[in-house]
Amino acid sequence: MKGTTDPNIRAVLAALALMICTGCASEEDLPAGGAVSEYSIEYSAESEADNPTESEETSTTTESFQETVETVELLAVGDNLIHTGLYQTGMNSDGEWNYDHLYEHVRDEIQAADLAIINQETIFIEDRSKISAYPVFGSPTEIGDSLVWAGFDVVLHASNHTMDKGKEGVWDTINFWKNEHPEITVLGINESEEAKDTIPVVECKGIRFAMLNYTYGLNGFSVPSDQPYLVNLLDKDRVAADIAEAKEVADMIVVFCHVGDEYVYEPSEYSKQWVDFLLEQEVDIVINAHPHVLEPYTMLEGEDGHQMLVYYSVGNFISTQDRVPRLLGGMAKITIEVRNHEDGKDCTIKEYTLEPVVAHWNYGTMEFGVYMLEDYTNELAAKHGILRVSEEELSVEILWEMYEEFLNTPITPAEGRLGQ
């Protein structure tokens, strides 16, 4: 109908042309009313949802960082020293050995902590015919099951008794933890050179703890030459290298040393030299074991202002040693605050203490277990087996007096530097 002059036809054509053109018009060109206006409003809403305005973007990016504060309760105990009576008391005739009773009276304390650590003084052995006690120890693996039941998260195995059962004992212990309780962090023993070179890191509530465990010696034994990685020994260069690497992967560094003089209430010269060295390396916490008695704890400050909390000895956790001071151990409790802020993370030791524990034993009644001293009674003390082998007196009051005396033992400065 090209060139038509019919007015009605021209009106229809004009309307069609208008509709076709406005279908691809910009928002600014669209008419104010009618069907076309309704379409433009719908399109505008979709566009705004998918493309936030500049003011909205600015509001999101300039929103202030919300600081968070968490606290971690760290708990550590000393030597889990499995003497004959201790392993005998769990040897059931049906072959199902169990040692939960050793820890039942302190289980609530252990489980209340966010992170609980124990020094497993004695190595495990699978062959029950090889289980033994002093002077060459080999303990049933069921002890490990009960440590997990009690609530421990980290187990230290670098001690002077690590090689008491040779390679067999170390490998039995490694395989036990790996196969039965892979969730537990095991320190001080290694299945390969690669494992030894890897810094153990335990994460808890946003804090990454590098945890290192070493022993001064091996009870007259030695690390096998074909597997030199099995046990971590205190070596100045090695420890310094491990700490340097730990600083790259963790927020705090905790070092557990098996070191000191047995049955002495002041730290040994060698122990103090190691503590000074670790302070120079800017370690955050040091917890030592091996003396089998309590020694003081304190916060040290280095020349550069760095602070390091040190427990010179947390004593025995459980044993059947036959002198009253050796019944008394310590449960280190440390509160650490982690503050996450816009510039990073700050970790601060807010509180620290050492609560006394008592190793109770009686071979006659086969009663063995650990108690918090605050829960121990004179009725229990009167039944303690030590009264049959020692002329020493035992009471709750005597134990508290010893606790105060040991923790107030003066600490003299080290006379020399490590390695000199």
Buried (B, 14 or more C-beta within 10 A) or exposed (E): EEEEEEEEEEEEEEEEEEEEEBEEEEEEEBEEEEEBEEEBEEEEEEEEEEEEEEEEEEEEEEEEEEEEEBBBBBBBBBBBBBBEBBBBBBBEEEEEBBBBBBBBBBBEBBEEBBBBBBBBBBBBBBEEEBBBBBEBBBBBBBBBBBBBBBBBBBBBBBBBBBBBBBEBBBBBBBBBBEEEBEEBBBBBBBBEEEEBEEBBBBEBEBBBBBBBBBBBBBBEBEBBEEBEBBBBBBEEEBBBEBBEBBBEEBBBBBBBBBBBBEEBBBBBEBBBBBBBBBBBBBBBBBBBBBBBBBBBBEEBEBEEEBEBBBBBBBBBBBBBBBEBBBBBBBBBBBBBBBBBEEEEEEBEBEEBEBBBBBBBBBBEEEBBBBBBBEEBEEEBBEBBBBBEEEEEEBBBEBBBEBBEEBBEBEBEEBEEEBEE
